[in-house]
């Protein structure tokens, strides 16, 4: 069961400066590998910010609720011929003093004195709201050949098939034709056209230390971008080691 206590995201998403800093860091993969790759990027604000879920059973920490503190989501997919790497970057913002303290306790801060900050205005009163923000990220890797799977999907769509009902056939055929046209214009197919032409077999690669997550304090922490860059540089180095 759940209840909803949604909060406004106004002024709580990544700022234009934060977005620029994050994007420059996340697109720096070319510094570590010269292998061909394509980056798919997406950004989305979280409509469920502030939503509170009441659990049927208390969690291990004794709390019966969980509150969604994510305001803004960024996704980067690094697509190579035979593998892909996923990076998700979220901004989280507190909704009250309790969640401010939770973010402080769970975030890397690069040496910021969290206790000192919490004793300063505006954190030393019971009504402090939306005062603390942090960046959280998650990385992942899969042996998935996006271009070869796209080719297989195009071939599948190009094969005539019956719709669920005769009256749906015209619409279904048009959708298949439009989808094939859209996929054929994909920059991924153009980037890997030589490998596709040669019918190159994807390699089953092994990766080390590419599945990570962390949370970095942004509020009152001028080092947040530096800390994030260190994490991403390590991520890209580990990617380069696995795709040699």
Backbone as numpy.savetxt, mean C-alpha at the origin, in Angstrom:
# Nx Ny Nz CAx CAy CAz Cx Cy Cz
-20.22 -8.22 15.37 -21.06 -7.04 15.37 -20.18 -5.80 15.37
-20.73 -4.68 14.90 -19.92 -3.47 14.84 -20.80 -2.24 14.96
-20.17 -1.15 15.33 -20.81 0.15 15.37 -19.95 1.10 14.57
-20.51 2.22 14.12 -19.76 3.14 13.29 -19.71 4.51 13.96
-18.50 5.04 14.16 -18.30 6.39 14.66 -17.31 7.06 13.73
-17.76 7.40 12.53 -16.84 7.91 11.53 -16.38 9.32 11.88
-15.16 9.66 11.47 -14.56 10.96 11.73 -14.23 11.63 10.40
-14.17 12.95 10.42 -13.80 13.69 9.22 -12.32 13.49 8.93
-11.96 13.34 7.63 -10.57 13.17 7.23 -9.94 14.51 6.82
-10.72 15.59 6.89 -10.23 16.90 6.43 -9.00 17.30 7.22
-7.91 17.60 6.51 -6.67 18.02 7.17 -5.88 16.89 7.79
-6.33 15.65 7.58 -5.66 14.51 8.24 -5.03 13.52 7.26
-5.21 13.76 5.96 -4.56 12.91 4.96 -3.13 13.40 4.76
-2.35 12.68 3.94 -0.99 13.12 3.65 -1.03 14.51 3.01
-0.18 15.40 3.47 -0.08 16.73 2.86 0.64 16.61 1.52
0.58 17.65 0.71 1.25 17.62 -0.59 2.76 17.44 -0.41
3.32 18.04 0.63 4.76 17.89 0.90 5.07 16.45 1.31
4.26 15.89 2.18 4.46 14.50 2.61 4.34 13.55 1.43
3.35 13.79 0.57 3.17 12.94 -0.61 4.39 13.02 -1.52
4.92 14.21 -1.71 6.09 14.38 -2.57 7.30 13.64 -2.00
7.52 13.77 -0.70 8.64 13.09 -0.05 8.50 11.58 -0.16
7.30 11.07 0.11 7.06 9.63 0.05 7.25 9.11 -1.37
6.70 9.83 -2.34 6.76 9.38 -3.73 8.20 9.35 -4.24
8.99 10.36 -3.89 10.40 10.36 -4.30 11.15 9.17 -3.73
10.84 8.82 -2.48 11.50 7.68 -1.83 11.06 6.36 -2.48
9.75 6.24 -2.74 9.21 4.96 -3.22 9.51 4.70 -4.69
9.93 5.70 -5.41 10.28 5.51 -6.83 11.78 5.43 -7.05
12.52 5.28 -5.96 13.98 5.26 -6.05 14.53 3.86 -6.29
13.69 2.92 -6.68 14.13 1.54 -6.86 15.16 1.41 -7.98
15.11 2.31 -8.97 16.04 2.23 -10.11 17.49 2.45 -9.67
17.68 3.00 -8.50 19.03 3.17 -7.97 19.67 1.83 -7.65
18.83 0.81 -7.39 19.33 -0.47 -6.91 19.23 -1.59 -7.94
18.45 -1.40 -8.98 18.38 -2.44 -10.01 18.14 -1.80 -11.37
18.77 -2.37 -12.38 18.59 -1.90 -13.75 17.65 -2.81 -14.53
17.11 -3.82 -13.86 16.16 -4.71 -14.54 14.88 -3.96 -14.86
14.30 -4.30 -16.01 13.08 -3.63 -16.45 11.95 -3.84 -15.44
11.24 -2.77 -15.18 10.10 -2.89 -14.28 9.13 -1.74 -14.53
7.92 -1.95 -14.10 6.86 -0.94 -14.21 6.28 -0.73 -12.82
5.96 0.54 -12.49 5.37 0.85 -11.18 3.91 1.25 -11.37
3.03 0.48 -10.76 1.61 0.86 -10.69 1.40 1.60 -9.38
0.79 2.77 -9.47 0.56 3.58 -8.26 -0.92 3.89 -8.11
-1.37 3.89 -6.86 -2.75 4.25 -6.59 -2.84 4.98 -5.25
-3.74 5.94 -5.15 -3.95 6.66 -3.89 -5.43 6.72 -3.59
-5.78 6.56 -2.32 -7.20 6.55 -1.95 -7.35 6.97 -0.49
-8.32 7.85 -0.26 -8.64 8.20 1.11 -9.55 7.13 1.70
-9.44 6.91 2.99 -10.17 5.84 3.65 -11.51 6.34 4.18
-12.60 5.86 3.58 -13.93 6.28 3.99 -14.29 5.76 5.39
-13.55 4.79 5.88 -13.89 4.17 7.17 -13.10 4.73 8.34
-12.40 5.85 8.11 -11.61 6.46 9.20 -12.51 6.75 10.40
-12.05 6.32 11.56 -12.79 6.53 12.80 -13.83 5.48 13.09
-14.07 4.57 12.14 -15.07 3.53 12.35 -14.63 2.61 13.48
-15.54 2.36 14.39 -15.21 1.52 15.55 -15.95 0.19 15.44
-15.21 -0.88 15.57 -15.78 -2.22 15.51 -15.81 -2.81 16.92
-16.95 -3.29 17.33 -17.07 -3.99 18.61 -16.95 -5.48 18.35
-15.93 -6.08 18.92 -15.69 -7.51 18.72 -16.63 -8.33 19.60
-17.04 -9.49 19.07 -17.85 -10.41 19.87 -17.04 -10.96 21.04
-15.72 -11.11 20.78 -14.83 -11.60 21.82 -13.69 -10.62 22.01
-13.33 -10.34 23.25 -12.20 -9.43 23.49 -10.93 -9.96 22.86
-10.06 -9.06 22.39 -8.79 -9.47 21.80 -7.78 -9.76 22.90
-6.58 -10.15 22.47 -5.54 -10.54 23.44 -5.18 -9.40 24.38
-5.39 -8.13 23.94 -5.03 -7.00 24.80 -6.16 -6.62 25.75
-7.21 -7.43 25.74 -8.28 -7.19 26.68 -9.33 -6.21 26.18
-9.11 -5.61 25.03 -10.05 -4.62 24.52 -11.09 -5.29 23.63
-12.33 -4.83 23.71 -13.39 -5.40 22.91 -13.66 -4.61 21.65
-12.88 -3.59 21.37 -13.11 -2.75 20.20 -11.82 -2.54 19.41
-12.01 -2.22 18.15 -10.90 -1.81 17.29 -11.35 -0.61 16.48
-10.53 0.45 16.43 -10.90 1.65 15.70 -9.97 1.86 14.52
-10.54 2.15 13.37 -9.79 2.36 12.14 -9.19 3.77 12.17
-7.86 3.85 12.23 -7.18 5.14 12.30 -6.54 5.55 10.99
-6.73 4.76 9.93 -6.13 5.07 8.63 -6.96 6.14 7.92
-6.29 7.21 7.47 -6.98 8.28 6.73 -6.67 8.24 5.24
-5.50 7.75 4.87 -5.04 7.86 3.48 -4.19 6.63 3.15
-4.42 6.05 1.98 -3.71 4.83 1.57 -3.01 5.05 0.24
-1.73 4.70 0.19 -0.96 4.74 -1.05 -0.50 3.32 -1.37
-0.54 2.95 -2.64 -0.06 1.63 -3.03 0.90 1.74 -4.19
2.00 1.01 -4.09 3.00 0.92 -5.15 3.20 -0.56 -5.47
2.99 -0.93 -6.73 3.27 -2.29 -7.20 4.44 -2.22 -8.17
5.53 -2.92 -7.81 6.73 -2.94 -8.65 6.69 -4.22 -9.47
6.41 -4.08 -10.75 6.16 -5.23 -11.61 7.38 -5.53 -12.48
7.98 -6.70 -12.26 9.06 -7.21 -13.09 8.48 -8.31 -13.97
9.27 -8.86 -14.86 8.74 -9.86 -15.78 8.17 -11.07 -15.06
8.89 -11.59 -14.08 8.44 -12.83 -13.46 8.14 -12.70 -11.96
8.04 -11.48 -11.45 7.71 -11.29 -10.04 7.17 -9.89 -9.82
6.56 -9.70 -8.68 6.05 -8.37 -8.35 6.22 -8.14 -6.85
6.39 -6.88 -6.50 6.57 -6.47 -5.11 5.52 -5.43 -4.78
4.94 -5.56 -3.61 3.86 -4.66 -3.21 4.30 -3.83 -2.01
3.98 -2.55 -2.06 4.24 -1.64 -0.95 2.95 -0.88 -0.66
2.51 -0.94 0.58 1.35 -0.18 1.01 1.78 0.81 2.09
1.44 2.09 1.87 1.82 3.15 2.80 0.55 3.85 3.27
0.31 3.86 4.57 -0.89 4.47 5.13 -0.54 5.59 6.09
-1.40 6.59 6.15 -1.28 7.59 7.21 -2.32 7.27 8.26
-1.91 7.23 9.51 -2.83 6.98 10.60 -2.84 8.21 11.50
-4.03 8.56 11.98 -4.22 9.76 12.80 -5.10 9.40 13.99
-4.71 9.84 15.17 -5.48 9.52 16.37 -6.81 10.25 16.39
-7.75 9.72 17.16 -9.06 10.34 17.31 -9.30 10.83 18.74
-8.44 10.46 19.67 -8.55 10.93 21.05 -7.20 10.71 21.74
-7.12 11.09 23.01 -5.83 10.99 23.70 -5.38 9.53 23.83
-6.33 8.63 24.01 -5.99 7.21 24.15 -5.30 6.70 22.88
-5.88 7.00 21.72 -5.26 6.53 20.47 -3.99 7.30 20.16
-3.89 8.55 20.67 -2.63 9.29 20.52 -1.50 8.55 21.24
-1.81 8.10 22.45 -0.80 7.38 23.24 -0.46 6.05 22.59
-1.45 5.38 22.00 -1.20 4.10 21.33 -0.26 4.30 20.14
-0.51 5.34 19.34 0.35 5.61 18.19 1.77 5.93 18.65
1.88 6.74 19.71 3.19 7.06 20.26 3.94 5.80 20.68
3.26 4.92 21.36 3.90 3.72 21.91 4.30 2.72 20.83
3.59 2.71 19.71 3.84 1.72 18.67 4.71 2.22 17.53
5.06 3.51 17.53 5.77 4.10 16.39 7.27 4.25 16.64
8.06 3.98 15.59 9.47 4.32 15.62 9.58 5.84 15.51
10.51 6.42 16.28 10.56 7.89 16.28 11.95 8.45 16.03
12.96 7.61 15.86 14.29 8.11 15.56 14.92 8.92 16.68
14.46 8.68 17.91 15.07 9.37 19.04 14.22 10.46 19.65
13.01 10.69 19.10 12.12 11.69 19.67 11.68 11.23 21.06
11.64 12.15 22.01 11.24 11.81 23.37 9.72 11.84 23.47
9.09 10.67 23.32 7.63 10.59 23.27 6.99 11.06 24.56
7.58 10.71 25.69 7.00 11.10 26.98 7.02 12.62 27.13
8.09 13.25 26.68 8.17 14.71 26.77 7.09 15.34 25.91
6.89 14.80 24.70 5.87 15.35 23.80 4.48 15.22 24.42
4.18 14.07 25.02 2.85 13.86 25.57 2.58 14.77 26.77
3.61 15.35 27.37 3.41 16.26 28.49 3.29 17.72 28.05
3.43 17.95 26.74 3.30 19.30 26.21 1.89 19.54 25.71
1.52 20.82 25.62 0.28 21.15 24.92 0.46 20.74 23.45
-0.54 20.22 22.77 -1.93 20.06 23.25 -2.24 18.67 23.77
-1.24 17.94 24.27 -1.47 16.54 24.65 -1.76 16.33 26.14
-1.65 17.38 26.93 -1.77 17.16 28.38 -3.17 17.49 28.89
-4.18 17.32 28.06 -5.55 17.49 28.54 -6.42 16.37 27.99
-7.50 16.10 28.67 -8.31 14.92 28.36 -9.05 15.03 27.04
-9.19 16.23 26.49 -9.96 16.40 25.26 -9.10 16.49 24.01
-7.81 16.13 24.11 -6.93 16.20 22.95 -7.42 15.26 21.86
-7.69 15.79 20.67 -8.22 14.99 19.57 -7.39 15.19 18.32
-7.21 14.09 17.57 -6.57 14.18 16.25 -5.23 14.90 16.28
-4.43 14.60 17.30 -3.19 15.35 17.48 -1.96 14.60 16.97
-2.01 13.27 16.91 -0.84 12.46 16.60 -1.05 11.72 15.28
-0.04 11.77 14.42 -0.13 11.02 13.16 1.15 10.22 12.96
1.04 9.18 12.16 2.18 8.32 11.86 2.00 7.72 10.48
3.09 7.24 9.94 3.10 6.51 8.67 3.30 5.04 8.98
2.46 4.19 8.41 2.67 2.75 8.53 2.81 2.17 7.13
3.68 1.15 7.02 3.87 0.54 5.71 3.96 -0.97 5.83
3.64 -1.64 4.72 3.71 -3.10 4.62 4.30 -3.44 3.26
5.19 -4.41 3.21 5.78 -4.84 1.93 5.55 -6.34 1.74
5.50 -6.75 0.48 5.24 -8.15 0.17 5.85 -8.47 -1.19
6.07 -9.76 -1.46 6.63 -10.19 -2.74 5.95 -11.48 -3.18
5.74 -11.62 -4.51 5.17 -12.84 -5.06 5.84 -13.19 -6.37
5.95 -14.48 -6.64 6.42 -14.96 -7.94 5.23 -14.98 -8.89
4.94 -13.84 -9.45 3.78 -13.68 -10.32 4.20 -12.93 -11.57
4.04 -13.56 -12.73 4.41 -12.91 -13.99 3.20 -12.15 -14.53
3.14 -10.87 -14.25 2.01 -10.06 -14.71 1.86 -10.05 -16.22
2.94 -9.86 -16.99 2.76 -9.84 -18.45 2.29 -11.17 -19.03
2.83 -12.30 -18.57 2.43 -13.60 -19.11 0.99 -13.94 -18.70
0.61 -13.59 -17.48 -0.76 -13.84 -17.05 -1.74 -12.93 -17.78
-1.29 -11.73 -18.13 -2.14 -10.83 -18.90 -2.37 -11.38 -20.30
-1.32 -11.94 -20.90 -1.46 -12.54 -22.23 -2.45 -13.71 -22.19
-2.36 -14.54 -21.16 -3.28 -15.68 -21.02 -4.72 -15.19 -20.86
-4.88 -14.11 -20.11 -6.22 -13.58 -19.89 -6.80 -13.00 -21.18
-5.95 -12.32 -21.97 -6.39 -11.78 -23.25 -6.82 -12.91 -24.18
-6.04 -13.99 -24.20 -6.39 -15.14 -25.04 -7.72 -15.75 -24.60
-7.93 -15.80 -23.30 -9.18 -16.35 -22.77 -10.37 -15.47 -23.15
-10.20 -14.15 -23.05 -11.28 -13.23 -23.40 -11.57 -13.23 -24.89
-10.55 -13.53 -25.67 -10.70 -13.51 -27.13 -11.43 -14.74 -27.66
-11.61 -15.73 -26.83 -12.33 -16.94 -27.23 -13.82 -16.75 -27.03
-14.60 -17.03 -28.04 -16.06 -16.85 -27.96 -16.65 -17.73 -26.86
-17.53 -17.12 -26.08 -18.19 -17.86 -25.01 -19.65 -17.41 -24.93
-20.48 -18.32 -24.48 -21.89 -17.99 -24.33 -22.11 -17.25 -23.03
-22.97 -16.25 -23.08 -23.34 -15.52 -21.88 -24.30 -16.37 -21.05
-24.55 -15.92 -19.81 -25.42 -16.68 -18.93 -26.83 -16.82 -19.52
-27.28 -15.77 -20.22 -28.58 -15.80 -20.88 -28.44 -15.21 -22.27
-29.23 -15.68 -23.26 -29.12 -15.16 -24.63 -29.23 -13.64 -24.71
-30.11 -13.06 -23.89 -30.30 -11.62 -23.94 -29.08 -10.83 -23.44
-28.15 -11.54 -22.78 -26.93 -10.88 -22.29 -25.79 -10.96 -23.30
-25.96 -11.74 -24.37 -24.84 -12.06 -25.26 -24.19 -10.82 -25.88
-25.00 -9.90 -26.41 -24.45 -8.72 -27.08 -23.62 -7.87 -26.12
-24.17 -7.67 -24.94 -23.45 -6.87 -23.94 -22.17 -7.56 -23.49
-22.24 -8.89 -23.33 -21.07 -9.66 -22.90 -19.97 -9.63 -23.96
-20.35 -9.78 -25.22 -19.37 -9.74 -26.32 -18.71 -8.37 -26.41
-19.49 -7.31 -26.22 -18.93 -5.96 -26.27 -17.95 -5.76 -25.12
-18.32 -6.25 -23.95 -17.42 -6.10 -22.79 -16.10 -6.81 -23.04
-16.16 -8.04 -23.60 -14.94 -8.80 -23.87 -14.06 -8.05 -24.88
-14.66 -7.51 -25.91 -13.92 -6.77 -26.93 -13.26 -5.52 -26.35
-14.02 -4.78 -25.53 -13.47 -3.56 -24.91 -12.35 -3.90 -23.93
-12.52 -4.99 -23.20 -11.51 -5.38 -22.21 -10.21 -5.81 -22.90
-10.31 -6.55 -23.99 -9.13 -6.96 -24.76 -8.42 -5.74 -25.31
-9.17 -4.78 -25.82 -8.58 -3.55 -26.36 -7.85 -2.78 -25.26
-8.46 -2.70 -24.08 -7.83 -2.00 -22.96 -6.55 -2.68 -22.52
-6.59 -4.00 -22.39 -5.42 -4.75 -21.92 -4.27 -4.68 -22.93
-4.61 -4.69 -24.21 -3.56 -4.63 -25.23 -2.80 -3.31 -25.23
-3.37 -2.29 -24.62 -2.71 -1.00 -24.51 -1.90 -0.85 -23.22
-1.82 -1.92 -22.45 -1.12 -1.86 -21.18 0.37 -1.57 -21.37
0.94 -0.66 -20.59 2.38 -0.39 -20.69 3.22 -1.60 -20.30
2.64 -2.52 -19.54 3.37 -3.73 -19.13 3.66 -4.60 -20.34
2.68 -4.75 -21.23 2.89 -5.57 -22.43 3.93 -4.94 -23.35
3.92 -3.63 -23.42 4.90 -2.95 -24.26 6.31 -3.07 -23.67
6.41 -2.93 -22.37 7.71 -3.01 -21.70 8.36 -4.38 -21.86
7.55 -5.43 -21.77 8.09 -6.79 -21.82 7.76 -7.49 -23.15
7.63 -6.73 -24.23 7.23 -7.32 -25.51 8.26 -8.32 -26.04
9.55 -8.08 -25.78 10.58 -9.02 -26.25 10.49 -10.35 -25.52
10.30 -10.30 -24.20 10.17 -11.52 -23.42 8.91 -12.30 -23.83
7.84 -11.57 -24.10 6.60 -12.20 -24.53 6.77 -12.85 -25.90
7.43 -12.14 -26.80 7.66 -12.64 -28.15 8.48 -13.92 -28.13
9.46 -13.98 -27.24 10.32 -15.16 -27.13 9.67 -16.26 -26.30
8.49 -15.96 -25.72 7.80 -16.90 -24.82 8.73 -17.33 -23.68
9.39 -16.34 -23.14 10.34 -16.60 -22.06 9.62 -17.15 -20.83
10.22 -18.17 -20.24 9.63 -18.80 -19.06 9.98 -18.00 -17.81
8.99 -17.67 -16.97 9.28 -16.97 -15.72 10.13 -17.83 -14.79
10.99 -17.18 -14.04 11.85 -17.86 -13.07 11.18 -17.85 -11.71
11.22 -18.96 -11.01 10.69 -19.03 -9.66 11.76 -18.53 -8.70
11.66 -17.30 -8.29 12.72 -16.66 -7.51 12.48 -16.78 -6.01
13.57 -16.66 -5.27 13.49 -16.68 -3.81 13.97 -15.34 -3.29
13.22 -14.81 -2.33 13.53 -13.50 -1.79 13.74 -13.58 -0.28
14.56 -12.69 0.20 14.87 -12.64 1.63 14.62 -11.23 2.15
13.93 -11.17 3.28 13.68 -9.90 3.97 12.94 -8.89 3.10
11.92 -9.34 2.38 11.10 -8.41 1.60 9.66 -8.35 2.13
9.39 -9.08 3.20 8.06 -9.05 3.83 8.21 -8.32 5.17
7.93 -7.04 5.15 8.16 -6.23 6.34 7.01 -5.28 6.60
6.98 -4.76 7.82 6.02 -3.71 8.17 6.59 -2.92 9.34
6.18 -1.65 9.42 6.62 -0.79 10.52 5.71 0.43 10.58
5.85 1.16 11.66 5.06 2.37 11.87 6.01 3.46 12.34
5.97 4.62 11.69 6.92 5.70 11.97 6.16 6.96 12.35
6.49 7.52 13.49 5.85 8.73 13.98 6.13 9.91 13.05
5.09 10.66 12.69 5.25 11.87 11.87 5.21 13.13 12.74
4.24 13.20 13.66 4.06 14.39 14.48 5.31 14.70 15.31
5.76 15.94 15.25 6.95 16.39 15.99 8.17 15.54 15.72
8.26 14.93 14.56 9.40 14.06 14.24 9.95 14.44 12.87
10.90 15.32 12.85 11.47 15.79 11.57 12.27 14.70 10.87
12.52 13.59 11.56 13.30 12.50 10.97 12.43 11.44 10.28
11.12 11.63 10.25 10.25 10.55 9.77 10.60 10.14 8.35
10.84 11.13 7.46 11.14 10.80 6.06 12.48 10.07 5.94
13.44 10.47 6.77 14.75 9.81 6.76 14.62 8.36 7.21
13.82 8.13 8.27 13.61 6.77 8.76 12.90 5.92 7.70
11.91 6.50 7.04 11.19 5.77 6.00 12.11 5.45 4.83
12.96 6.38 4.46 13.90 6.16 3.36 14.85 5.01 3.67
15.31 4.93 4.90 16.20 3.84 5.31 15.50 2.50 5.11
14.23 2.43 5.53 13.46 1.19 5.38 13.27 0.83 3.91
12.95 1.82 3.08 12.72 1.55 1.67 14.02 1.21 0.94
15.11 1.85 1.31 16.40 1.52 0.69 16.75 0.06 0.97
16.49 -0.39 2.19 16.75 -1.80 2.53 15.82 -2.72 1.74
14.57 -2.32 1.58 13.61 -3.10 0.80 14.09 -3.23 -0.64
14.52 -2.13 -1.25 14.98 -2.16 -2.63 16.28 -2.96 -2.79
17.15 -2.88 -1.80 18.38 -3.67 -1.83 18.05 -5.15 -1.81
17.10 -5.54 -0.98 16.73 -6.95 -0.90 16.02 -7.41 -2.16
15.28 -6.52 -2.81 14.67 -6.85 -4.09 15.77 -7.12 -5.11
16.76 -6.24 -5.16 17.84 -6.37 -6.15 18.61 -7.67 -5.98
18.74 -8.13 -4.72 19.44 -9.38 -4.46 18.66 -10.59 -4.98
17.31 -10.47 -5.00 16.49 -11.60 -5.42 16.23 -11.68 -6.91
16.50 -10.60 -7.64 16.19 -10.62 -9.08 17.45 -10.59 -9.95
18.60 -10.86 -9.35 19.85 -10.87 -10.13 19.81 -11.97 -11.18
